[in-house]
Amino acid sequence: MNIVNSPAWQALATHAEAIRPQHLRELFAADGERFAHFSLRQDGLLLDFSKQRINAETLALLHKLAETADLKGWQEKMLAGETINHTENRAVRHMALRADKQEPPEVRAVLERLQAFCESIHSGDWRGFAGERITDIVNIGIGGSDLGPRMAVRALAAQQQPDIKVHFIANIDGADIAPLLARLNPRTTLFIVASKTFTTLETLTNARTARAWLLASAGRESAIAQHFVALSSNLELTQQFGIPAENVFEFWDWVGGRFSLWSAIGLSLALAIGWRQFKRLLTGARAMDKHFIDAPPAENLPLTLALLTLWNTDFLGASTAAVLPYSQSLSLLPAYLQQLEMESNGKQTDRDGNPVGAATCPVIWGEAGTNGQHSFYQLFHQGGRLIPSDFIALRQADFPLPGHHASLLANCLAQSAALAFGQTADEVRSAGVPETLLPYKIFPGNQPSTTLILPALDAYTLGQLLALYEHKVFCLGVLWNLNSFDQWGVELGKQLASRLTPVLNGESDDAGFDASTRGLIAALNAE
Ligand code: F6P
């Protein structure tokens, strides 16, 4: 039976009628202990969801829905290595990458090779074609082979190893790679070609450009072995590209691209922060895995986040969700979560091939605070749209400077309070605002938010944070009865682009394309 027709869903729909008219001001007035009732602490993390538009009954009904969806059963299937990614006939085992002593032997073997490689770069044992040590690492990858390490390298900038600079190239636009190559020295640069499939157009195009650039200086093919490594599950294609087998770090088809930071795909991060810190990231993620598997539903952080998103999306009518890290170091988290959440759950066909029957993944977007306050928060406060948000803050600054951190945190708390409680006409009047300006100064409030506080930003807490969202995504997939682990929706555009490339190169005609596309081709190809 479709979950939308279940008694648990129907009970939530009825309950939502009663909640929708209530303002967060009323919910707080009705329960003096609201913060205590709607917050969770786990291994140093604090999750405050008291500013969500829920009451105790909402939570109870949402948990009933999770039972109806058999969340526990799906967790067990994932852990048992069942092929829960049924449309690709694959298991989903990213947790095995961070299982510490329980990791599968193939995972351990690759981790050991990665460690040895990192150490040889850091110690200077690894040398380039002219005998110099490596100073610059360029990760060439896109999507899951880029966003995770790129975000994490920025997040952990405070732990950056000296003498190594890590760069990221993703876009097929030459404007991404060309300026970088212009400032790098081929004798001291190492390229990591990161691609699970090793068929991705952007990555292979950039990798070929990088190879030509290197060979133009080195003058001999054998230099490839000193300047290129690959991270991939396709060992045949890495070999065809000319990367020797000993320079290939493997991962497996049971690691989804957007869940792959913990695999060899994390190499650029490990080079940036050092192997010990990379292992701390895995340990933090593993701690969250354990919590997700063992904690009872009412104390379960990932499940709580998932249920709140489902509530806001399907019962309060939100179509977007904002991620607002009050941490410059986490400024790439929204982009990372866009892929994680939207590529996983941006689907309308359920596991059985039927329509889900409900709205699924909201549009994820966001920006680091306080920057966003000076651009889009106007709409947040007075634009009349429902926008649930996740505020993320650090108790301790990662770059402590006098006068900065308390103001940053004050802004974070100020915004979530202003969004929740707004400002009434009476409050505006009592501040002495003239009647003519009154309508402009009213803040309706009632914007729901969750605040997550990390004790500090380090490899361990970053691991916890990312695994928290990974498991949230898993829970939502179960609740909507989706396969969160395929991504068929990316294929059509790729196929059309490969048919259009020869047309734009003047190698074939535009027959078969629609009138708009033909018109655009003509304009682009005009002399
Ligand atoms: O096009 C989407 C996608 O397949 C993502 O799922 C993936 O993370 C990205 O492309 C890169 O894929 P690959 O690692 O195989 O190059």
Boltz pocket constraint, residues with backbone or C-beta under 6 A from the ligand:
constraints:
  - pocket:
      binder: B
      contacts: [[A, 142], [A, 143], [A, 144], [A, 145], [A, 194], [A, 195], [A, 196], [A, 197], [A, 198], [A, 199], [A, 200], [A, 203], [A, 257], [A, 258], [A, 343], [A, 487], [A, 490]]
      max_distance: 6.0
